[in-house]
Amino acid sequence: MSTNVPPHPSQRTSRAFRWAVAAGATAMVAIGIVLLFLLTQATNNRELYERNYGRLFAINVVVAALLLLVIGWIAARLASRLRRGKFGSRLLVKLAAIFALVGFVPGVLIYVVSYQFVSRSIESWFDVKVEGALDAGLSLGRSTLDALANDLASKTRAAASQLGDTPDASAGLTLERIRDQLSANDAILWSGSGQLIASAGQSQFQLNPERPTQQQLRNTRAQRSVAIIEGLDEPALAPTSNARIKAMAVVTSPGVGLLAEPRFLQVTKMLPSTLVANAIAVQEANREYQERALGREGLRRMYIGTLTLSLFLAIFGAVLLAILLGNHLAKPLLLLAAGVREVAAGDLSPKPVLLGKDELGGLTRSFAEMTQQLADARDAVDRSMAQVSAARANLQTILDNLTAGVIVLDAQGRIMTSNPGATRILRVPLAACEGQPLSAIPGIETFGAGVQSQFDDFLSERKQHGLDHWQQSFELDAAQAGSPRHAITIVARGAEMPANSAGDAARLLVFDDISEIVSAQRAQAWGEVARRLAHEIKNPLTPIQLSAERLEMKLTGKVAEPERVMLAKSVKTIVDQVDAMKRLVNEFRDYARLPAAELKPVDLNGLVSDVLQLYTREGSERIDAASQVPIRAELDPDCPKVLGDTQQLRQVIHNLLQNAQDATESSAIREVTIRTQWNKPAKRVRLIVQDTGAGFPEHILKRAFEPYVTTKAKGTGLGLAVVKKIADEHGARIDLKNRLTEGAVAGAQVSLSFAVAA
């Protein structure tokens, strides 16, 4: 065998890999040096530290992430080589572990020591005594101000006794005397309602002196005297000359009477500017010290981050060195490539075997055994092919007898194969349509387009969300399903099959007809609705109707003509509505569904106005709390007539208004708005009902149209379910959402969009 063997492509790849690793290591070291330099400069220059903190932190994170990625990639390569049993993989892993351990243990030791040193040294930079002195200064300033305020409050309370016998007309002279006695800047006498009676001092020259709040008056009345320090809340915005103490005391009057109104003496005294300046100075010094103290945590984090980065660099260097040395030691294994080429050419003669227990000796023994195993492998392949053929036949038998439909599609959505179950469910001869796109087969175009869309979405989101399949239900009407009787509901599940040798992956579609299951569930749900409606509503309807008719009979001839007309109209409305409700409940009970809608042109504005008459005091005798919620109507006069059933639309409006009033009953703002809008481009009329209640919780909002889902303690949960059913029968779109104002829920809104009459 010649020794001048041309370089193998793997050798060129290995050389390029080494150059790339060397360049990456050099870049990492350079970045680490730059970080250490910037961190050293930032330690002595606080402004530079604060200005570059974000950059330093970002660079640390990026470098650490890159190091982790490189180390993870190297570890993954080693694990892959070991798992695949590649030559020298165990040796490489052993060397990498040894060198990584050699670099890791000292690095961790240095890291722990440096961590403790940094943490303790940075904490020692800030003197605890200074912080205690600042806190003591703040406490002293607060105590001094509180003492001045309490002294002025007690003096004001004593001075208020001088005004007990003084009438309001002559209170000004007494206030001047009190102001001089207390050395105050201002003295004002207020009435119990906060009206100015008399003043002395600076307030005499003000047109509208600042009045005390009702809370301050209540506190003064309860405590007999109070004192407030003003002007120190925002020292950066207000000058020190505006700091003052405002004391208020109740003026006791010797006269006793039920109509006697208490008076209040207010005395204002400016604080000494020196005291205010000192207090503000101590406060500002404490704030600045706390800001500086907060910066130490960021500095500590930056040092620790740099130490962590250094540890990563050390480990990375150790692992890199281990891999380079391992590759160097594994080079002799490449000599066996020549023997592999001979075997590939058909030379199965015995190969030399090296003694030894390491991987080199085991490799030569395995190579010699491989020659003998090749013939055995060929026989095994033949047996495997026979087993694959048998398995394929078994699989085809299973598919042919499945009740579910199975279709295999290629990447373009064309049918590759299908089972008889798919033909039975879709009622389309799929066996004759192989090679055609599923979306192009007559009768199931919509179903095919939906399946293609689901596969496109699944393939685009699979890597991002870790999906392994998709599942979706489809509704096929009679024309699509090829059935003259009814529509069908299909639940489909799709997944991507393993790719073949060419890299193309087929798509598996499995589906079944669940129309009978859905129909049974709906029948059961509406049967329960019918039972509860008959129990909750029908029983009181007859007493209501009889009471209304008896009321009309008793009052006829005993009231004036206008009231009699209104009485007759109201009773007729009650009787008509009771009859409508009886019809509705009876049909629910008999057929477990709503009555079939009789669509005719309906004036929606007129219907809303007619219903709103029942929610006024003149048209309704309801006196419950919800009926007191006002309803504001905003009807678009341009709205044309819509296609609808008058009785069912009346029920929709009643349900929405009642729900809105119930939701607004306990709100601070009690108002319900019903609005109609004409959308001329879309040729649709919208009915909108808004309330100012608390809105719907998120878990209720998703299921609000299901029966018996409600947030009311006494509600049945049928209102919105009935509205949804009526909207579906009218072909109307219904939307439910919470109204938001500045990010907060300000109520709920229900809107329906109706088609206009031709």
NORSULFEN-V319311 format. One record per backbone hydrogen bond with DSSP energy under -0.5 kcal/mol. CO is the residue of the C=O (numbers start at 1). NH is the residue of the N-H. If there is no record, write none. Layout:
# NORSULFEN-V319311
co->CO nh->NH
co->CO nh->NH
This chain:
# NORSULFEN-V319311
co->3 nh->5
co->8 nh->11
co->8 nh->12
co->9 nh->13
co->10 nh->14
co->11 nh->15
co->12 nh->16
co->13 nh->17
co->14 nh->18
co->15 nh->19
co->16 nh->20
co->17 nh->21
co->18 nh->22
co->19 nh->23
co->20 nh->24
co->21 nh->25
co->22 nh->26
co->23 nh->27
co->24 nh->28
co->25 nh->29
co->26 nh->30
co->27 nh->31
co->28 nh->32
co->29 nh->33
co->30 nh->34
co->31 nh->35
co->32 nh->36
co->33 nh->37
co->34 nh->38
co->35 nh->39
co->36 nh->40
co->37 nh->41
co->38 nh->42
co->39 nh->43
co->40 nh->44
co->41 nh->45
co->45 nh->49
co->46 nh->50
co->47 nh->51
co->48 nh->52
co->49 nh->53
co->52 nh->56
co->53 nh->57
co->54 nh->58
co->55 nh->59
co->56 nh->60
co->57 nh->61
co->58 nh->62
co->59 nh->63
co->60 nh->64
co->61 nh->65
co->62 nh->66
co->63 nh->67
co->64 nh->68
co->65 nh->69
co->66 nh->70
co->67 nh->71
co->68 nh->72
co->69 nh->73
co->70 nh->74
co->71 nh->75
co->72 nh->76
co->73 nh->77
co->74 nh->78
co->75 nh->79
co->76 nh->80
co->77 nh->81
co->78 nh->82
co->79 nh->83
co->80 nh->84
co->81 nh->85
co->81 nh->86
co->82 nh->85
co->86 nh->89
co->88 nh->92
co->89 nh->93
co->90 nh->94
co->91 nh->95
co->92 nh->96
co->93 nh->97
co->94 nh->98
co->95 nh->99
co->96 nh->100
co->97 nh->101
co->98 nh->102
co->99 nh->103
co->100 nh->104
co->101 nh->105
co->102 nh->106
co->103 nh->107
co->104 nh->108
co->105 nh->109
co->106 nh->110
co->107 nh->111
co->108 nh->112
co->109 nh->113
co->110 nh->114
co->111 nh->115
co->112 nh->116
co->113 nh->117
co->114 nh->118
co->115 nh->119
co->116 nh->120
co->117 nh->121
co->118 nh->122
co->119 nh->123
co->120 nh->124
co->121 nh->125
co->122 nh->125
co->123 nh->126
co->125 nh->127
co->127 nh->131
co->128 nh->132
co->129 nh->133
co->130 nh->134
co->131 nh->135
co->132 nh->136
co->133 nh->137
co->134 nh->138
co->135 nh->139
co->136 nh->140
co->137 nh->141
co->138 nh->142
co->139 nh->143
co->140 nh->144
co->141 nh->145
co->142 nh->146
co->143 nh->147
co->144 nh->148
co->145 nh->149
co->146 nh->150
co->147 nh->151
co->148 nh->152
co->149 nh->153
co->150 nh->154
co->151 nh->155
co->152 nh->156
co->153 nh->157
co->154 nh->158
co->155 nh->159
co->156 nh->160
co->157 nh->161
co->158 nh->161
co->159 nh->162
co->160 nh->163
co->161 nh->164
co->167 nh->170
co->168 nh->171
co->170 nh->174
co->171 nh->175
co->172 nh->176
co->173 nh->177
co->174 nh->178
co->175 nh->179
co->176 nh->180
co->177 nh->181
co->178 nh->182
co->179 nh->183
co->179 nh->184
co->180 nh->183
co->185 nh->202
co->186 nh->268
co->187 nh->200
co->188 nh->190
co->188 nh->266
co->189 nh->197
co->189 nh->198
co->190 nh->264
co->191 nh->194
co->195 nh->191
co->198 nh->189
co->200 nh->187
co->201 nh->204
co->202 nh->205
co->203 nh->206
co->213 nh->217
co->214 nh->218
co->215 nh->219
co->216 nh->220
co->217 nh->221
co->218 nh->222
co->219 nh->223
co->220 nh->224
co->224 nh->250
co->226 nh->248
co->228 nh->230
co->228 nh->246
co->230 nh->244
co->232 nh->235
co->234 nh->237
co->234 nh->238
co->239 nh->242
co->240 nh->243
co->243 nh->271
co->244 nh->230
co->245 nh->247
co->245 nh->269
co->246 nh->228
co->247 nh->267
co->248 nh->226
co->249 nh->265
co->250 nh->252
co->251 nh->263
co->257 nh->260
co->262 nh->192
co->263 nh->251
co->264 nh->190
co->264 nh->266
co->265 nh->249
co->266 nh->188
co->267 nh->247
co->268 nh->185
co->268 nh->186
co->269 nh->245
co->272 nh->276
co->273 nh->277
co->274 nh->278
co->275 nh->279
co->276 nh->280
co->277 nh->281
co->278 nh->282
co->279 nh->283
co->280 nh->284
co->281 nh->285
co->282 nh->286
co->283 nh->287
co->284 nh->288
co->285 nh->289
co->286 nh->290
co->287 nh->291
co->288 nh->292
co->289 nh->293
co->290 nh->294
co->291 nh->295
co->292 nh->296
co->293 nh->296
co->293 nh->297
co->294 nh->297
co->294 nh->298
co->295 nh->299
co->296 nh->300
co->297 nh->301
co->298 nh->302
co->299 nh->303
co->300 nh->304
co->301 nh->305
co->302 nh->306
co->303 nh->307
co->304 nh->308
co->305 nh->309
co->306 nh->310
co->307 nh->311
co->308 nh->312
co->309 nh->313
co->310 nh->314
co->311 nh->315
co->312 nh->316
co->313 nh->317
co->314 nh->318
co->315 nh->319
co->316 nh->320
co->317 nh->321
co->318 nh->322
co->319 nh->323
co->320 nh->324
co->321 nh->325
co->322 nh->326
co->323 nh->327
co->324 nh->328
co->325 nh->329
co->326 nh->330
co->328 nh->331
co->329 nh->332
co->330 nh->333
co->331 nh->334
co->332 nh->335
co->333 nh->336
co->334 nh->337
co->335 nh->338
co->335 nh->339
co->336 nh->340
co->337 nh->341
co->338 nh->342
co->339 nh->343
co->340 nh->344
co->341 nh->345
co->342 nh->347
co->343 nh->346
co->346 nh->348
co->358 nh->362
co->359 nh->363
co->360 nh->364
co->361 nh->365
co->362 nh->366
co->363 nh->367
co->364 nh->368
co->365 nh->369
co->366 nh->370
co->367 nh->371
co->368 nh->372
co->369 nh->373
co->370 nh->374
co->371 nh->375
co->372 nh->376
co->373 nh->377
co->374 nh->378
co->375 nh->379
co->376 nh->380
co->377 nh->381
co->378 nh->382
co->379 nh->383
co->380 nh->384
co->381 nh->385
co->382 nh->386
co->383 nh->387
co->384 nh->388
co->385 nh->389
co->386 nh->390
co->387 nh->391
co->388 nh->392
co->389 nh->393
co->390 nh->394
co->391 nh->395
co->392 nh->396
co->393 nh->397
co->394 nh->398
co->395 nh->399
co->396 nh->400
co->397 nh->401
co->399 nh->402
co->405 nh->511
co->406 nh->419
co->407 nh->409
co->407 nh->509
co->408 nh->416
co->408 nh->417
co->409 nh->507
co->410 nh->413
co->413 nh->438
co->414 nh->410
co->415 nh->435
co->417 nh->408
co->419 nh->422
co->419 nh->423
co->420 nh->424
co->421 nh->425
co->422 nh->426
co->423 nh->427
co->423 nh->428
co->428 nh->430
co->429 nh->432
co->430 nh->433
co->431 nh->434
co->433 nh->436
co->436 nh->415
co->437 nh->440
co->438 nh->441
co->441 nh->444
co->444 nh->448
co->445 nh->449
co->446 nh->450
co->447 nh->451
co->448 nh->452
co->449 nh->453
co->450 nh->454
co->451 nh->455
co->452 nh->456
co->453 nh->457
co->454 nh->458
co->455 nh->459
co->456 nh->460
co->457 nh->461
co->458 nh->462
co->461 nh->465
co->462 nh->466
co->462 nh->467
co->470 nh->494
co->472 nh->492
co->474 nh->476
co->474 nh->490
co->475 nh->477
co->476 nh->488
co->477 nh->481
co->478 nh->482
co->478 nh->483
co->488 nh->476
co->489 nh->514
co->490 nh->474
co->490 nh->492
co->491 nh->512
co->492 nh->472
co->493 nh->510
co->494 nh->470
co->495 nh->508
co->498 nh->506
co->500 nh->503
co->504 nh->500
co->506 nh->497
co->507 nh->409
co->508 nh->495
co->509 nh->407
co->510 nh->493
co->511 nh->405
co->512 nh->491
co->512 nh->514
co->514 nh->518
co->515 nh->519
co->516 nh->520
co->517 nh->521
co->518 nh->522
co->519 nh->523
co->520 nh->524
co->521 nh->525
co->522 nh->526
co->523 nh->527
co->524 nh->528
co->525 nh->529
co->526 nh->530
co->527 nh->531
co->528 nh->532
co->529 nh->533
co->530 nh->534
co->531 nh->535
co->532 nh->536
co->533 nh->537
co->533 nh->538
co->534 nh->539
co->537 nh->541
co->538 nh->541
co->538 nh->542
co->539 nh->543
co->540 nh->544
co->541 nh->545
co->542 nh->546
co->543 nh->547
co->544 nh->548
co->545 nh->549
co->546 nh->550
co->547 nh->551
co->548 nh->552
co->549 nh->553
co->550 nh->554
co->551 nh->555
co->552 nh->556
co->555 nh->558
co->555 nh->559
co->560 nh->564
co->561 nh->565
co->562 nh->566
co->563 nh->567
co->564 nh->568
co->565 nh->569
co->566 nh->570
co->567 nh->571
co->568 nh->572
co->569 nh->573
co->570 nh->574
co->571 nh->575
co->572 nh->576
co->573 nh->577
co->574 nh->578
co->575 nh->579
co->576 nh->580
co->577 nh->581
co->578 nh->582
co->579 nh->583
co->580 nh->584
co->581 nh->585
co->582 nh->586
co->583 nh->587
co->584 nh->588
co->585 nh->589
co->586 nh->590
co->587 nh->591
co->587 nh->593
co->588 nh->592
co->597 nh->599
co->600 nh->644
co->602 nh->604
co->602 nh->642
co->603 nh->607
co->604 nh->608
co->605 nh->609
co->606 nh->610
co->607 nh->611
co->608 nh->612
co->609 nh->613
co->611 nh->614
co->612 nh->615
co->613 nh->616
co->616 nh->620
co->624 nh->628
co->625 nh->628
co->626 nh->629
co->630 nh->672
co->631 nh->633
co->632 nh->674
co->634 nh->676
co->635 nh->637
co->636 nh->639
co->641 nh->757
co->642 nh->602
co->642 nh->644
co->644 nh->600
co->644 nh->646
co->645 nh->649
co->646 nh->650
co->647 nh->651
co->648 nh->652
co->649 nh->653
co->650 nh->654
co->651 nh->655
co->652 nh->656
co->653 nh->657
co->654 nh->658
co->655 nh->659
co->656 nh->660
co->657 nh->661
co->658 nh->662
co->659 nh->663
co->660 nh->664
co->661 nh->665
co->662 nh->665
co->663 nh->694
co->664 nh->667
co->668 nh->670
co->669 nh->671
co->670 nh->630
co->671 nh->692
co->672 nh->632
co->673 nh->690
co->674 nh->634
co->675 nh->688
co->677 nh->679
co->677 nh->686
co->678 nh->680
co->679 nh->683
co->679 nh->684
co->683 nh->756
co->684 nh->679
co->685 nh->754
co->686 nh->677
co->687 nh->752
co->688 nh->675
co->689 nh->750
co->690 nh->673
co->697 nh->701
co->698 nh->702
co->700 nh->703
co->701 nh->704
co->703 nh->706
co->706 nh->709
co->708 nh->710
co->717 nh->708
co->717 nh->709
co->718 nh->722
co->719 nh->723
co->720 nh->724
co->721 nh->725
co->722 nh->726
co->723 nh->727
co->724 nh->728
co->725 nh->729
co->726 nh->730
co->727 nh->732
co->728 nh->731
co->733 nh->753
co->735 nh->751
co->737 nh->749
co->739 nh->746
co->739 nh->747
co->741 nh->744
co->744 nh->741
co->747 nh->739
co->748 nh->691
co->749 nh->737
co->750 nh->689
co->751 nh->735
co->752 nh->687
co->752 nh->754
co->753 nh->733
co->754 nh->685
co->755 nh->643
